[in-house]
Amino acid sequence: ETGIPQEEAVAIMLEKYEVVSAMFHGFDYSQFFTGTPAERVSVIPVAIEYILVQTNGKDRLLQVVTELSKAFALAVPHEKALDIKDDVGFFQAVRSAVAKSTRVPGKTQDELDTAIRQIVSKAIASDEVIDIFSATGLKKPDISILSDEFLAEVQKMPHRNLALELLQKLLSDEIKSRSRKNLVQSRSFAEMLEKTIRRYQNRT
């Protein structure tokens, strides 16, 4: 596809740009460009929450921003590409944060392990997830104690969908870690995870 004419790449880029822009319709992310570093960071979890409440929002964002990024790379330095480069940068930042802070749905544990290894590099994992926890106002929990108090804290957060995704990823990572040590313990923890998520969802 690298051999496609630039004008065709521009057309694809603009089509994908319109799709992503529509997903953020009504969402003001201007502070991402004009705010202080702290304000810029604070925009990301709000943007993720805005996407997660939409039908299939997470999957659509991950796919379409990837397609937009590929077309954008082929379209540069076309004037129309340069006109939207800042917006594309924001979309990529949100996509990256979503990919790093959410789990892969509908997978068996083996598939989940493989997907996490492929998608989340060693350089990413815990530190940046903790940063996102901090940005959303949630402390990294002691996940050996999945208490109702902790779930109540999550339920009150302004970014509840992001909080749930982060909780699921954190717990999935814990399952992955335990599965290497003890299969029985991993299975019991997986069951506890499902019960915890159901308790949280019942609260909402």
C-alpha positions as a Markdown table, in Angstrom:
| # | Residue | x | y | z |
|---|---|---|---|---|
| 1 | Glu | 0.0 | 0.0 | 0.0 |
| 2 | Thr | 3.0 | 2.3 | 0.3 |
| 3 | Gly | 2.9 | 2.7 | -3.5 |
| 4 | Ile | -0.5 | 4.3 | -3.6 |
| 5 | Pro | -0.7 | 7.9 | -5.1 |
| 6 | Gln | -0.5 | 10.7 | -2.5 |
| 7 | Glu | -3.9 | 12.1 | -3.5 |
| 8 | Glu | -5.5 | 8.7 | -2.8 |
| 9 | Ala | -3.8 | 8.6 | 0.6 |
| 10 | Val | -5.1 | 12.1 | 1.3 |
| 11 | Ala | -8.6 | 11.0 | 0.4 |
| 12 | Ile | -8.4 | 8.0 | 2.7 |
| 13 | Met | -6.9 | 10.2 | 5.4 |
| 14 | Leu | -9.7 | 12.7 | 5.3 |
| 15 | Glu | -12.3 | 10.0 | 5.3 |
| 16 | Lys | -10.8 | 8.4 | 8.5 |
| 17 | Tyr | -10.3 | 11.8 | 10.0 |
| 18 | Glu | -14.0 | 12.6 | 9.6 |
| 19 | Val | -14.9 | 9.3 | 11.3 |
| 20 | Val | -12.6 | 9.9 | 14.3 |
| 21 | Ser | -13.7 | 13.6 | 14.5 |
| 22 | Ala | -17.3 | 12.5 | 14.7 |
| 23 | Met | -16.5 | 10.2 | 17.7 |
| 24 | Phe | -15.2 | 13.3 | 19.5 |
| 25 | His | -18.0 | 15.6 | 18.3 |
| 26 | Gly | -19.0 | 17.8 | 21.2 |
| 27 | Phe | -15.8 | 17.1 | 23.1 |
| 28 | Asp | -13.5 | 20.1 | 23.7 |
| 29 | Tyr | -9.9 | 19.0 | 23.7 |
| 30 | Ser | -8.4 | 22.4 | 23.0 |
| 31 | Gln | -6.5 | 22.3 | 26.3 |
| 32 | Phe | -4.5 | 19.4 | 24.9 |
| 33 | Phe | -2.8 | 22.0 | 22.7 |
| 34 | Thr | -2.9 | 25.2 | 24.8 |
| 35 | Gly | -2.8 | 24.0 | 28.4 |
| 36 | Thr | 0.0 | 23.4 | 30.8 |
| 37 | Pro | 1.7 | 19.9 | 30.8 |
| 38 | Ala | -0.6 | 18.9 | 33.7 |
| 39 | Glu | -3.7 | 20.2 | 31.9 |
| 40 | Arg | -2.7 | 18.4 | 28.8 |
| 41 | Val | -2.4 | 15.1 | 30.7 |
| 42 | Ser | -5.7 | 15.7 | 32.4 |
| 43 | Val | -7.5 | 15.8 | 29.0 |
| 44 | Ile | -6.6 | 12.2 | 28.1 |
| 45 | Pro | -8.6 | 10.3 | 30.8 |
| 46 | Val | -11.6 | 12.5 | 30.1 |
| 47 | Ala | -11.3 | 11.8 | 26.4 |
| 48 | Ile | -11.0 | 8.1 | 27.0 |
| 49 | Glu | -14.2 | 8.2 | 29.1 |
| 50 | Tyr | -15.9 | 10.1 | 26.3 |
| 51 | Ile | -15.0 | 7.2 | 23.9 |
| 52 | Leu | -15.8 | 4.3 | 26.3 |
| 53 | Val | -19.4 | 5.4 | 26.8 |
| 54 | Gln | -20.0 | 5.1 | 23.0 |
| 55 | Thr | -21.2 | 1.9 | 21.4 |
| 56 | Asn | -18.1 | -0.1 | 20.6 |
| 57 | Gly | -16.2 | 3.1 | 21.1 |
| 58 | Lys | -12.9 | 1.5 | 22.3 |
| 59 | Asp | -12.7 | -0.9 | 19.4 |
| 60 | Arg | -13.7 | 1.7 | 16.8 |
| 61 | Leu | -11.2 | 4.2 | 18.1 |
| 62 | Leu | -8.3 | 1.7 | 18.1 |
| 63 | Gln | -9.1 | 0.6 | 14.5 |
| 64 | Val | -9.9 | 3.9 | 12.9 |
| 65 | Val | -7.0 | 5.9 | 14.4 |
| 66 | Thr | -4.6 | 3.2 | 13.2 |
| 67 | Glu | -6.0 | 3.5 | 9.7 |
| 68 | Leu | -5.9 | 7.3 | 10.0 |
| 69 | Ser | -2.3 | 7.2 | 11.1 |
| 70 | Lys | -1.2 | 5.0 | 8.2 |
| 71 | Ala | -3.0 | 7.2 | 5.7 |
| 72 | Phe | -1.6 | 10.3 | 7.3 |
| 73 | Ala | 2.0 | 9.0 | 7.1 |
| 74 | Leu | 1.5 | 8.4 | 3.4 |
| 75 | Ala | -0.1 | 11.8 | 2.8 |
| 76 | Val | 2.6 | 14.0 | 4.5 |
| 77 | Pro | 3.8 | 16.6 | 3.5 |
| 78 | His | 0.5 | 17.3 | 1.7 |
| 79 | Glu | -1.0 | 20.6 | 2.8 |
| 80 | Lys | -4.2 | 18.9 | 3.9 |
| 81 | Ala | -2.2 | 16.5 | 6.1 |
| 82 | Leu | -0.3 | 19.3 | 7.8 |
| 83 | Asp | -3.6 | 21.1 | 8.4 |
| 84 | Ile | -4.8 | 18.2 | 10.7 |
| 85 | Lys | -1.5 | 17.1 | 12.2 |
| 86 | Asp | -2.3 | 18.5 | 15.6 |
| 87 | Asp | -5.6 | 16.7 | 15.8 |
| 88 | Val | -4.0 | 13.5 | 14.5 |
| 89 | Gly | -1.5 | 13.8 | 17.3 |
| 90 | Phe | -4.2 | 14.1 | 19.9 |
| 91 | Phe | -6.1 | 11.1 | 18.4 |
| 92 | Gln | -2.9 | 9.1 | 18.5 |
| 93 | Ala | -2.3 | 10.0 | 22.2 |
| 94 | Val | -5.8 | 8.9 | 23.2 |
| 95 | Arg | -5.5 | 5.7 | 21.2 |
| 96 | Ser | -2.1 | 4.9 | 22.8 |
| 97 | Ala | -3.6 | 5.5 | 26.3 |
| 98 | Val | -6.6 | 3.4 | 25.5 |
| 99 | Ala | -4.4 | 0.5 | 24.2 |
| 100 | Lys | -2.1 | 0.7 | 27.3 |
| 101 | Ser | -4.9 | 1.0 | 29.9 |
| 102 | Thr | -7.5 | -1.5 | 28.8 |
| 103 | Arg | -7.7 | -5.2 | 28.6 |
| 104 | Val | -8.3 | -7.4 | 25.5 |
| 105 | Pro | -11.9 | -8.6 | 25.7 |
| 106 | Gly | -13.3 | -12.0 | 24.9 |
| 107 | Lys | -10.0 | -13.9 | 25.1 |
| 108 | Thr | -9.0 | -17.1 | 26.9 |
| 109 | Gln | -6.2 | -16.7 | 29.4 |
| 110 | Asp | -3.7 | -18.1 | 27.0 |
| 111 | Glu | -4.8 | -15.7 | 24.3 |
| 112 | Leu | -4.9 | -12.9 | 26.8 |
| 113 | Asp | -1.3 | -13.6 | 27.8 |
| 114 | Thr | -0.2 | -13.6 | 24.2 |
| 115 | Ala | -2.1 | -10.4 | 23.4 |
| 116 | Ile | -0.7 | -8.6 | 26.4 |
| 117 | Arg | 2.8 | -9.6 | 25.5 |
| 118 | Gln | 2.4 | -8.5 | 21.9 |
| 119 | Ile | 0.5 | -5.2 | 22.6 |
| 120 | Val | 2.0 | -4.0 | 25.9 |
| 121 | Ser | 5.8 | -3.9 | 25.8 |
| 122 | Lys | 7.9 | -4.2 | 28.9 |
| 123 | Ala | 8.6 | -0.4 | 28.8 |
| 124 | Ile | 4.9 | 0.4 | 29.1 |
| 125 | Ala | 3.0 | -1.8 | 31.5 |
| 126 | Ser | 2.8 | -0.7 | 35.1 |
| 127 | Asp | 4.3 | 2.8 | 35.4 |
| 128 | Glu | 2.1 | 4.4 | 32.7 |
| 129 | Val | -1.0 | 2.6 | 33.9 |
| 130 | Ile | -0.3 | 3.9 | 37.4 |
| 131 | Asp | 0.0 | 7.4 | 35.9 |
| 132 | Ile | -3.4 | 7.1 | 34.4 |
| 133 | Phe | -4.8 | 5.9 | 37.7 |
| 134 | Ser | -3.3 | 9.0 | 39.3 |
| 135 | Ala | -4.8 | 11.2 | 36.6 |
| 136 | Thr | -8.3 | 9.8 | 37.2 |
| 137 | Gly | -7.9 | 10.2 | 41.0 |
| 138 | Leu | -7.7 | 6.5 | 41.7 |
| 139 | Lys | -4.8 | 5.0 | 43.7 |
| 140 | Lys | -3.4 | 1.7 | 42.6 |
| 141 | Pro | -5.3 | -0.7 | 44.7 |
| 142 | Asp | -4.0 | -3.7 | 46.7 |
| 143 | Ile | -5.7 | -6.2 | 44.4 |
| 144 | Ser | -5.5 | -9.0 | 46.9 |
| 145 | Ile | -8.3 | -7.2 | 48.7 |
| 146 | Leu | -11.2 | -6.6 | 46.3 |
| 147 | Ser | -13.3 | -4.9 | 48.9 |
| 148 | Asp | -16.7 | -3.3 | 48.5 |
| 149 | Glu | -15.1 | -0.1 | 49.8 |
| 150 | Phe | -12.7 | 0.0 | 46.9 |
| 151 | Leu | -15.6 | -0.7 | 44.4 |
| 152 | Ala | -17.6 | 2.1 | 46.0 |
| 153 | Glu | -14.6 | 4.4 | 45.5 |
| 154 | Val | -14.4 | 3.5 | 41.8 |
| 155 | Gln | -18.2 | 3.9 | 41.4 |
| 156 | Lys | -18.0 | 7.5 | 42.6 |
| 157 | Met | -15.2 | 8.5 | 40.1 |
| 158 | Pro | -16.0 | 10.8 | 37.3 |
| 159 | His | -14.4 | 8.5 | 34.7 |
| 160 | Arg | -16.1 | 5.2 | 35.8 |
| 161 | Asn | -15.8 | 3.4 | 32.5 |
| 162 | Leu | -12.0 | 4.1 | 32.3 |
| 163 | Ala | -11.7 | 3.1 | 35.9 |
| 164 | Leu | -13.4 | -0.2 | 35.2 |
| 165 | Glu | -11.2 | -0.9 | 32.2 |
| 166 | Leu | -8.1 | -0.1 | 34.3 |
| 167 | Leu | -9.3 | -2.4 | 37.1 |
| 168 | Gln | -10.0 | -5.2 | 34.6 |
| 169 | Lys | -6.5 | -4.8 | 33.1 |
| 170 | Leu | -4.8 | -4.7 | 36.4 |
| 171 | Leu | -6.6 | -7.8 | 37.6 |
| 172 | Ser | -6.0 | -9.6 | 34.3 |
| 173 | Asp | -2.3 | -8.8 | 34.6 |
| 174 | Glu | -2.4 | -10.2 | 38.2 |
| 175 | Ile | -4.0 | -13.4 | 36.8 |
| 176 | Lys | -1.3 | -13.6 | 34.2 |
| 177 | Ser | 1.4 | -13.3 | 36.9 |
| 178 | Arg | -0.2 | -15.8 | 39.2 |
| 179 | Ser | -0.9 | -18.3 | 36.4 |
| 180 | Arg | 2.9 | -18.8 | 36.0 |
| 181 | Lys | 3.1 | -19.7 | 39.6 |
| 182 | Asn | 0.0 | -21.7 | 40.4 |
| 183 | Leu | -2.7 | -22.8 | 38.0 |
| 184 | Val | -5.3 | -23.5 | 40.8 |
| 185 | Gln | -4.6 | -20.1 | 42.4 |
| 186 | Ser | -4.9 | -18.4 | 39.0 |
| 187 | Arg | -8.3 | -20.0 | 38.3 |
| 188 | Ser | -9.7 | -19.1 | 41.8 |
| 189 | Phe | -8.4 | -15.5 | 41.2 |
| 190 | Ala | -10.1 | -15.4 | 37.8 |
| 191 | Glu | -13.4 | -16.4 | 39.4 |
| 192 | Met | -12.9 | -13.7 | 42.0 |
| 193 | Leu | -12.2 | -11.2 | 39.2 |
| 194 | Glu | -15.5 | -12.0 | 37.5 |
| 195 | Lys | -17.4 | -11.7 | 40.8 |
| 196 | Thr | -15.8 | -8.4 | 41.5 |
| 197 | Ile | -16.5 | -6.9 | 38.1 |
| 198 | Arg | -20.2 | -8.1 | 38.4 |
| 199 | Arg | -20.4 | -6.4 | 41.8 |
| 200 | Tyr | -19.1 | -3.2 | 40.4 |
| 201 | Gln | -21.4 | -3.3 | 37.4 |
| 202 | Asn | -24.4 | -4.0 | 39.7 |
| 203 | Arg | -23.5 | -0.8 | 41.5 |
| 204 | Thr | -23.7 | 1.2 | 38.3 |
